[in-house]
Amino acid sequence: MTSQWPQTPPQQTPPQQTPPQGPNPHGLPYPPPVPQPKPDRPAPVDVGTAAQLLWVVAVLGVIQAVAAMALVVGEKSTFVDELMTNPKVKSGEVAMTRENVEMLFYVGIAVTGVLILLLTGLFVLFVHFMRKGRNWARTLLTVVSVTMVVWTVPVLFGIGSDGSSIALAIGGVQILQAVVAVGAVVLMHRKDSNSYFSKLPPS
């Protein structure tokens, strides 16, 4: 029986390298280890539910705005007639035809729609930051929600409504929006929510 020569040495696992300690060959200390970022703390159930309610508030606000613009468009002739009877227009001091007035009317509707979309997007952005635990966003949303409730009080008594079906529908949406906003505010200020926004450990 013959053996192979030279014999192949058995494979050896390389020794594990330990991180260098002390100064490096150039006389400079090694940089400290980079701390790993801590994972985001999950939002409590109350905060998540409040965010969902505020999204509903945003959707109801868009519905209310669209209905209000539809009501205004339906009364276009009345607005145009009132503007055409303006003394400056009638006297010729401001040269405007009825076609110009109608064009300005539609431009105003379009600008209003863009502003509503921008404000709604800003509101949803605040909701996002609130859900991430930003206390300033919670404060802003609380102020906005309380303002909605104050504006809704006259609607409960029918003040400012002409009694039309669209006006009644707008009032109903506004009341529902205020009720949902109140629920969101209550959830944002409960015990677990306060601990979350104050960066305290969960109870």
LOVEXKE-70009 format. One record per residue (C-alpha): residue number from 1; y, z, x. Coordinates in nm, 4 decimals, decimal comma. Each point is the difference from the previous one (the first is absolute). Example, Ala and Ser with C-alpha at 12.3 -4.5 7.8 and 13.67 -1.06 7.14 Angstrom:
% LOVEXKE-70009
{pt 1; {-0,4500; 0,7800; 1,2300}}
{pt 2; {0,3440; -0,0660; 0,1370}}
% end
This chain:
% LOVEXKE-70009
{pt 1; {0,0000; 0,0000; 0,0000}}
{pt 2; {0,3227; -0,1115; 0,1532}}
{pt 3; {0,3428; 0,1417; -0,0658}}
{pt 4; {0,3237; -0,1940; -0,0083}}
{pt 5; {0,2187; 0,0463; 0,3037}}
{pt 6; {0,2687; 0,1029; 0,0125}}
{pt 7; {-0,0416; 0,2026; -0,3159}}
{pt 8; {0,2756; -0,0266; -0,2606}}
{pt 9; {0,1733; 0,3360; -0,0364}}
{pt 10; {0,0079; 0,1380; -0,3536}}
{pt 11; {0,3207; -0,0604; -0,1941}}
{pt 12; {0,2330; 0,2963; -0,0021}}
{pt 13; {0,2655; 0,0753; -0,2580}}
{pt 14; {0,3416; 0,0129; 0,1587}}
{pt 15; {0,1547; 0,3450; 0,0026}}
{pt 16; {0,2596; 0,0614; -0,2682}}
{pt 17; {0,3518; -0,0206; 0,1274}}
{pt 18; {0,2137; 0,3014; -0,0599}}
{pt 19; {0,3708; -0,0483; -0,0547}}
{pt 20; {0,1945; 0,0313; 0,3227}}
{pt 21; {0,1671; 0,3290; 0,0599}}
{pt 22; {0,2774; 0,0945; 0,2285}}
{pt 23; {0,2437; -0,2417; 0,1632}}
{pt 24; {-0,0986; -0,3592; 0,0492}}
{pt 25; {-0,0127; -0,1592; 0,3471}}
{pt 26; {0,3696; -0,0826; -0,0217}}
{pt 27; {0,0909; 0,3667; -0,0425}}
{pt 28; {0,1041; -0,0334; -0,3663}}
{pt 29; {-0,1597; 0,2000; -0,2844}}
{pt 30; {-0,2077; -0,1802; -0,2554}}
{pt 31; {0,1705; -0,0482; -0,3406}}
{pt 32; {-0,1001; 0,2496; -0,2684}}
{pt 33; {-0,2412; -0,1192; -0,2694}}
{pt 34; {0,1613; -0,1729; -0,2958}}
{pt 35; {-0,0335; 0,2173; -0,3128}}
{pt 36; {-0,1749; -0,1723; -0,2860}}
{pt 37; {0,2068; -0,0268; -0,3209}}
{pt 38; {-0,1146; 0,2294; -0,2768}}
{pt 39; {-0,1214; -0,1735; -0,3162}}
{pt 40; {0,2330; 0,0108; -0,2975}}
{pt 41; {-0,0612; 0,2899; -0,2304}}
{pt 42; {-0,1232; -0,1244; -0,3376}}
{pt 43; {0,2415; 0,0445; -0,2884}}
{pt 44; {-0,0951; 0,2571; -0,2658}}
{pt 45; {-0,1181; -0,1207; -0,3384}}
{pt 46; {0,3299; 0,1039; -0,1599}}
{pt 47; {0,1997; -0,2145; 0,2421}}
{pt 48; {-0,2268; -0,2994; -0,0525}}
{pt 49; {0,0249; 0,0356; -0,3768}}
{pt 50; {0,3796; 0,0356; 0,0232}}
{pt 51; {0,0152; -0,3235; 0,2003}}
{pt 52; {-0,2020; -0,1796; -0,2680}}
{pt 53; {0,2296; 0,1325; -0,2725}}
{pt 54; {0,3048; -0,1173; 0,1928}}
{pt 55; {-0,1511; -0,3469; 0,0287}}
{pt 56; {-0,0279; 0,0050; -0,3785}}
{pt 57; {0,3664; 0,1016; -0,0140}}
{pt 58; {0,0885; -0,3027; 0,2147}}
{pt 59; {-0,1992; -0,2365; -0,2230}}
{pt 60; {0,1580; 0,1440; -0,3144}}
{pt 61; {0,3413; -0,0431; 0,1593}}
{pt 62; {-0,0669; -0,3703; 0,0609}}
{pt 63; {-0,1224; -0,0438; -0,3590}}
{pt 64; {0,3100; 0,1753; -0,1305}}
{pt 65; {0,2289; -0,2157; 0,2148}}
{pt 66; {-0,1679; -0,3242; -0,1083}}
{pt 67; {0,0293; 0,1002; -0,3657}}
{pt 68; {0,3674; 0,0906; 0,0458}}
{pt 69; {0,0743; -0,3361; 0,1652}}
{pt 70; {-0,1833; -0,1771; -0,2836}}
{pt 71; {0,2208; 0,1875; -0,2459}}
{pt 72; {0,3132; -0,1060; 0,1887}}
{pt 73; {-0,1140; -0,3631; 0,0194}}
{pt 74; {-0,0576; 0,0043; -0,3749}}
{pt 75; {0,3641; 0,1008; -0,0437}}
{pt 76; {0,1289; -0,2647; 0,2401}}
{pt 77; {0,2227; -0,1687; -0,2560}}
{pt 78; {0,1709; 0,3280; -0,0820}}
{pt 79; {0,0749; 0,0714; 0,3674}}
{pt 80; {0,1263; -0,3520; 0,0611}}
{pt 81; {0,2208; 0,0074; -0,3099}}
{pt 82; {0,1520; 0,3320; 0,1049}}
{pt 83; {0,0766; -0,1341; 0,3457}}
{pt 84; {0,1477; -0,3213; -0,1380}}
{pt 85; {0,2357; 0,2037; -0,2201}}
{pt 86; {0,1319; 0,1814; 0,3033}}
{pt 87; {0,3818; -0,0437; 0,0120}}
{pt 88; {-0,0058; -0,1308; 0,3560}}
{pt 89; {-0,2575; -0,2660; -0,0900}}
{pt 90; {0,1763; -0,0994; -0,3238}}
{pt 91; {0,3383; -0,0280; 0,1677}}
{pt 92; {-0,1400; -0,2263; 0,2704}}
{pt 93; {0,0800; 0,2486; 0,2765}}
{pt 94; {-0,3691; -0,0097; 0,0909}}
{pt 95; {-0,1357; -0,3536; -0,0313}}
{pt 96; {-0,3502; 0,0446; -0,1390}}
{pt 97; {-0,1962; -0,2089; -0,2430}}
{pt 98; {-0,2790; 0,1281; -0,2217}}
{pt 99; {-0,2547; -0,1626; 0,2314}}
{pt 100; {0,1439; 0,1928; 0,2959}}
{pt 101; {-0,0206; 0,3252; -0,1910}}
{pt 102; {-0,3629; -0,0617; -0,0952}}
{pt 103; {-0,0836; -0,0798; 0,3624}}
{pt 104; {0,1632; 0,3250; 0,1146}}
{pt 105; {-0,1970; 0,1818; -0,2684}}
{pt 106; {-0,3329; -0,1259; 0,1332}}
{pt 107; {0,1040; 0,0675; 0,3604}}
{pt 108; {0,0749; 0,3584; -0,0983}}
{pt 109; {-0,3427; 0,0309; -0,1631}}
{pt 110; {-0,1687; -0,1361; 0,3146}}
{pt 111; {0,1924; 0,2359; 0,2303}}
{pt 112; {-0,0903; 0,2924; -0,2253}}
{pt 113; {-0,3681; -0,0951; 0,0173}}
{pt 114; {0,0069; -0,0147; 0,3804}}
{pt 115; {0,1705; 0,3400; 0,0204}}
{pt 116; {-0,2618; 0,1497; -0,2327}}
{pt 117; {-0,2832; -0,1329; 0,2184}}
{pt 118; {0,1669; 0,1351; 0,3153}}
{pt 119; {0,0518; 0,3437; -0,1519}}
{pt 120; {-0,3583; 0,0055; -0,1267}}
{pt 121; {-0,1297; -0,0908; 0,3458}}
{pt 122; {0,2120; 0,2759; 0,1542}}
{pt 123; {-0,1342; 0,2472; -0,2558}}
{pt 124; {-0,3610; -0,0964; 0,0798}}
{pt 125; {0,0772; 0,0371; 0,3727}}
{pt 126; {0,1207; 0,3562; -0,0628}}
{pt 127; {-0,3245; 0,0679; -0,1872}}
{pt 128; {-0,1961; -0,1233; 0,3023}}
{pt 129; {0,1853; 0,2338; 0,2363}}
{pt 130; {-0,0370; 0,2869; -0,2467}}
{pt 131; {-0,3773; -0,0476; -0,0030}}
{pt 132; {0,0051; 0,0084; 0,3819}}
{pt 133; {0,1554; 0,3475; -0,0147}}
{pt 134; {0,3688; -0,0781; 0,0550}}
{pt 135; {0,1954; 0,2777; -0,1670}}
{pt 136; {0,3246; -0,2014; -0,0090}}
{pt 137; {-0,1768; -0,2639; -0,2101}}
{pt 138; {-0,1217; 0,2683; -0,2397}}
{pt 139; {0,3568; 0,1303; -0,0332}}
{pt 140; {0,1410; -0,3469; -0,0733}}
{pt 141; {-0,2696; -0,0729; -0,2569}}
{pt 142; {0,0641; 0,3351; -0,1656}}
{pt 143; {0,3731; -0,0778; -0,0301}}
{pt 144; {-0,0710; -0,3467; -0,1394}}
{pt 145; {-0,2514; 0,1377; -0,2513}}
{pt 146; {0,2370; 0,2712; -0,1218}}
{pt 147; {0,2734; -0,2643; -0,0395}}
{pt 148; {-0,2371; -0,2085; -0,2131}}
{pt 149; {-0,0631; 0,3001; -0,2249}}
{pt 150; {0,3740; 0,0648; -0,0411}}
{pt 151; {0,0616; -0,3645; -0,0936}}
{pt 152; {-0,2815; 0,0168; -0,2544}}
{pt 153; {0,1451; 0,2930; -0,1975}}
{pt 154; {0,2463; -0,2183; -0,1995}}
{pt 155; {-0,2833; -0,2441; -0,0771}}
{pt 156; {-0,1942; 0,2779; -0,1732}}
{pt 157; {0,2856; 0,0286; -0,2524}}
{pt 158; {0,0431; -0,3756; -0,0413}}
{pt 159; {0,3393; -0,0079; 0,1715}}
{pt 160; {0,0989; -0,3479; 0,1185}}
{pt 161; {-0,2756; -0,1815; -0,1878}}
{pt 162; {0,0785; -0,2799; -0,2458}}
{pt 163; {-0,3236; 0,0548; -0,1908}}
{pt 164; {-0,1572; -0,3333; 0,0940}}
{pt 165; {-0,3690; -0,0225; 0,0824}}
{pt 166; {0,0639; -0,0831; 0,3668}}
{pt 167; {0,2429; 0,2903; 0,0351}}
{pt 168; {-0,2518; 0,2385; -0,1545}}
{pt 169; {-0,2716; -0,1306; 0,2335}}
{pt 170; {0,2274; 0,0508; 0,3006}}
{pt 171; {0,0737; 0,3546; -0,1132}}
{pt 172; {-0,3710; 0,0732; -0,0419}}
{pt 173; {-0,0765; -0,1283; 0,3499}}
{pt 174; {0,2843; 0,2086; 0,1423}}
{pt 175; {-0,1290; 0,3158; -0,1691}}
{pt 176; {-0,3524; -0,0650; 0,1294}}
{pt 177; {0,1407; -0,0615; 0,3467}}
{pt 178; {0,1838; 0,3333; -0,0053}}
{pt 179; {-0,3136; 0,1877; -0,1125}}
{pt 180; {-0,2081; -0,1532; 0,2803}}
{pt 181; {0,2755; 0,0777; 0,2540}}
{pt 182; {0,0030; 0,3659; -0,1076}}
{pt 183; {-0,3763; 0,0187; 0,0521}}
{pt 184; {0,0369; -0,1460; 0,3494}}
{pt 185; {0,2723; 0,2491; 0,0923}}
{pt 186; {-0,2150; 0,2933; -0,1145}}
{pt 187; {-0,2955; -0,1202; 0,2082}}
{pt 188; {0,2178; -0,0584; 0,3081}}
{pt 189; {0,1168; 0,3630; -0,0064}}
{pt 190; {-0,3263; 0,1841; -0,0609}}
{pt 191; {-0,1458; 0,2433; 0,2540}}
{pt 192; {-0,2283; -0,2428; 0,1840}}
{pt 193; {0,2729; -0,2625; 0,0039}}
{pt 194; {0,2533; 0,2427; 0,1488}}
{pt 195; {-0,2456; 0,0902; 0,2761}}
{pt 196; {-0,0595; -0,3692; 0,0690}}
{pt 197; {0,3693; -0,0840; 0,0299}}
{pt 198; {0,0685; 0,3142; 0,2046}}
{pt 199; {-0,2811; -0,0956; 0,2453}}
{pt 200; {-0,1813; 0,3256; -0,0760}}
{pt 201; {-0,3821; 0,0288; 0,0134}}
{pt 202; {-0,1674; -0,0481; -0,3369}}
{pt 203; {-0,0586; 0,3196; -0,1955}}
% end
